[in-house]
Amino acid sequence: MNNTLKLNKKRTFTIGFAFFGILLLWQVYDSWCPTFLSELFRNTFYGDSTEDHTEEVQYLVGIMMALDNLAALILLPLFGKLSDKTHTRIGKRMPYILVGTAVSAVAFPFIPVLFHYNNLAGVVIVMAITVCFMMMYRNPAVALMPDMTPKPLRSRANGIINIMGYLGGACATFLGIFFVLSSYLGTKAGAEHNWQYHNIWAIELPFLIASVLMVISALFLFFKVKENDIAVEMKDEMELGEKLAAVEDRVEADKPMSRANRRMLILILVAEFFWFMADNGIGTFMGNYTVYYLKAATSSNMINTIVGGLGSVLGFAVGGAIAAKIGRKWTVSGGIGISLAAYITWIVLTFTVLKGAAGSGSFPKVIWAIWFVKGLGMSLVHVNSFPMVVELCSSDKIGRFTGYYYAASMAAQTITPIALGTLLLHPEINFGYLPVYAGACLVVAFVVFLFVANVKVDKVKIARGLEAFDSED
């Protein structure tokens, strides 16, 4: 058996097209749908009122966004387990990727159409269809990386995968800059809400382009990645990776999970729950923070997202190498600490020099710097936490453990929009308190993660530099 592990970067980049499609669609979804729902709920319950009732309907927006995530909480582990047991001539993950892509891509562009015609029920139904079939796509697509990467190399591979994903998110963000939601809302004809007479393409094109690009990325993945052939090719390297796993007790397919490994899994998932409570909570309402709190153009938040993405890409590029030096535990802990410092800075500025920002019509540029630092910190967390979870299982359970990872994140994403939306009902709490909420959640995540064991990968020759590119396609 060859004792040198090589990361096939070309193949890893190719697998990353799956994540490209995922984040492309979700970035459009998360950036636009909360505002669609805010407008529809406000119109439904407050009609032609001249007062701004936006904050009063945020708990309903939170509930709707949470219901999507509740469906994901159930479906992600289900599709993960099903794909583990699926065996077809095109692989075990690919059937779910192709079907999920096809249905999601067809349904997704109908969300802005139904919003355009003020159809609340239709928007909710199509959002639900999109989410359900994206779950069919998401778990198997993410499981492809650990399927084809030995355990000691998964942090580096996950960095590449996430960079590809953020390129997808960047595409969506640029779409948001060119097709500005606030310009569409600003053309609303007074109290009559005659939305059907406005330029629908201002809101339709981002969704349509996202669907087309997602289909292209899935087809590229299908034609370039032959699951069954790669499984045979990687057999020896995957076996070596199992022996070198960063776990407290050796993982064996035919034996139950050890107590130490189970404890490690639970602690990681609990900490993950709280850092997603922070990240998703603030991400869900950041568009509304921009439009309704600052009264600024949505393009400002899109720039914010790009800057945060640049910080994330930096973290994804170096996160695996840092973990190889100090261990995944301390890399993740450091990432949480960096993000927490960004939120604390934002909190201090919100109640001091940014007091006059509310309603000013401009987006404080200092938040872009904060978002960059936050993105850097959270990327160090994400690039290492998923490999830590799938490190604790054998190769025949990767889909199931991927489901556990996403179940924890989706549980947080189910609860956090409702929790934060409900807090916004309090007369003394407004969108300016977003960093306070996120910071509190990160404190809990940091404390919990300190109890995770720091297990470093055993020494093994891992190809680096030019040698790492000398790998078979």
C-alpha positions, 0 to 999 in steps of 0.5 A, spaced: 500 500 500 502 506 498 503 510 504 503 517 501 496 521 501 495 525 495 489 530 495 487 530 488 485 537 487 482 537 480 477 532 482 476 536 489 474 542 485 470 538 480 466 536 486 466 543 488 461 544 483 455 541 487 457 546 493 457 552 487 450 550 486 447 549 493 450 556 495 448 560 489 441 558 490 441 559 497 444 566 497 439 568 492 433 565 497 436 568 503 437 575 500 430 576 497 425 571 500 425 574 507 423 581 504 418 578 499 415 575 506 415 581 509 412 585 504 406 580 503 405 579 510 405 587 511 400 587 505 396 582 508 395 584 515 395 591 515 393 593 508 393 600 506 396 603 513 400 609 512 404 606 518 410 602 517 409 595 520 415 591 518 417 589 525 411 587 527 411 581 522 418 579 523 416 573 527 411 571 521 417 571 517 421 568 522 416 562 522 416 561 515 423 561 514 424 556 520 418 551 517 423 551 511 428 549 515 424 544 519 423 540 513 430 540 512 431 537 519 427 531 517 429 530 510 437 531 510 438 525 515 433 521 511 436 522 504 443 521 507 441 515 509 437 513 503 443 515 499 448 510 503 444 504 501 443 506 494 447 503 488 446 504 481 450 504 475 451 512 476 453 511 483 449 512 490 449 520 490 448 522 483 441 520 482 439 524 488 443 530 485 440 530 479 432 529 481 433 534 486 436 539 481 431 538 476 425 540 480 428 545 484 431 549 478 424 549 475 420 551 481 425 556 484 423 562 479 416 562 480 417 565 487 418 572 485 413 571 479 408 569 485 410 575 489 409 580 483 402 578 483 401 578 491 400 571 492 402 569 499 400 562 499 403 561 492 410 564 494 410 559 501 408 553 497 413 554 492 418 556 497 417 549 500 417 545 494 424 548 492 427 547 499 424 539 499 428 538 493 434 542 495 435 537 501 434 531 496 440 534 492 444 537 498 446 531 503 448 527 497 452 532 494 456 534 500 457 527 502 461 526 495 467 529 498 468 525 504 466 519 499 472 520 495 477 523 500 481 520 505 480 522 512 487 526 514 486 530 507 478 532 508 479 539 511 484 541 505 479 538 501 473 542 504 476 548 504 476 547 496 469 545 496 467 551 500 471 556 496 467 553 490 461 554 494 462 561 495 464 563 488 456 560 487 454 565 493 458 571 489 455 570 483 448 570 487 451 577 490 453 580 484 446 578 481 443 582 487 447 588 486 445 589 478 438 587 480 436 591 486 430 589 490 429 596 493 428 599 486 422 594 485 419 596 492 420 603 491 416 603 485 410 601 488 404 605 487 402 608 493 397 605 497 394 601 491 400 595 491 399 594 484 405 590 483 403 587 477 404 593 473 412 594 475 418 591 472 418 584 474 424 582 471 428 586 476 426 581 481 425 575 476 432 575 473 436 573 479 432 567 481 432 565 473 439 565 472 441 562 479 436 556 476 440 555 470 447 556 473 445 550 478 443 546 472 449 547 469 453 545 475 450 539 476 450 537 469 458 538 469 458 534 476 455 528 472 459 528 466 466 529 470 465 525 476 464 517 475 462 515 483 463 507 482 470 508 478 473 513 483 471 508 489 475 502 486 481 507 484 481 510 491 480 503 495 487 503 498 488 510 500 481 510 503 483 504 507 489 508 509 485 514 511 481 510 516 487 508 520 490 515 520 483 518 523 483 524 528 479 520 533 479 518 540 477 510 538 478 507 532 472 507 527 470 500 525 464 499 520 461 492 524 462 495 531 458 500 535 460 507 536 465 508 542 463 512 548 469 517 547 467 518 540 459 519 541 461 524 546 465 528 541 460 527 536 455 530 541 459 536 543 461 538 536 453 538 534 451 542 540 457 547 539 455 547 531 447 548 533 449 555 537 454 557 531 449 556 526 444 560 531 448 566 530 450 565 523 443 564 520 440 568 525 443 574 523 444 572 516 436 571 515 435 578 517 441 582 515 437 584 508 431 587 513 436 590 517 439 594 511 432 596 508 428 597 514 433 599 519 438 603 515 433 605 510 439 603 505 439 600 498 439 592 498 446 593 494 449 595 500 448 589 503 450 585 497 457 588 497 457 586 505 456 579 503 461 579 498 466 582 503 464 577 508 465 572 502 472 574 501 474 573 508 471 566 508 475 564 502 481 566 505 479 562 511 478 556 507 484 557 503 488 556 510 484 553 515 486 546 513 493 548 513 492 551 520 489 545 523 494 540 520 499 544 525 495 545 531 489 541 530 482 542 528 479 543 535 484 549 536 483 552 529 475 551 530 475 555 537 480 560 534 475 561 528 469 562 533 473 567 537 475 571 531 468 572 529 466 573 536 471 579 537 467 582 530 460 581 533 463 585 540 466 590 535 459 591 532 455 591 538 460 597 541 459 601 535 452 600 534 451 603 541 456 609 540 458 612 533 453 608 529 447 611 533 445 615 528 445 610 522 438 608 523 434 611 518 440 614 515 439 611 508 446 609 508 450 603 510 456 604 515 462 602 511 465 599 518 460 593 517 464 591 511 470 590 515 466 587 521 463 582 516 470 580 513 473 578 520 466 575 521 467 571 515 474 569 516 473 566 523 467 562 521 470 559 515 475 556 519 470 553 523 466 550 517 472 548 514 474 543 519 467 542 523 464 538 518 471 533 517 471 532 524 463 529 524 465 525 518 471 522 521 467 519 526 464 514 522 466 508 517 465 509 509 458 506 509 455 511 513 458 518 510 451 520 508 448 518 515 453 522 519 453 528 513 445 528 515 447 529 523 451 535 521 446 538 517 440 536 522 444 540 527 445 546 523 438 546 520 435 545 527 438 552 529 436 555 522 429 552 524 429 555 531 433 562 530 429 566 525 423 565 530 427 566 536 430 573 533 423 575 530 419 574 536 425 578 540 424 584 535 416 584 537 419 587 544 418 595 543 425 596 546 429 591 541 430 593 533 434 590 528 440 594 531 440 588 536 442 583 531 450 583 533 448 582 540 444 576 539 449 573 534 454 574 539 451 571 545 450 565 541 457 564 539 459 565 547 455 558 548 458 555 542 465 557 544 464 554 551 461 547 549 467 546 544 472 547 549 470 540 551 471 537 545 478 532 545 483 535 541 486 529 537 491 530 531 492 526 525 498 521 526 504 523 522 503 520 515 507 523 508 502 527 505 504 530 498 505 538 498 506 543 493 508 541 486 507 533 488 500 534 490 498 536 483 501 529 480 495 525 481 491 521 476 484 524 474 
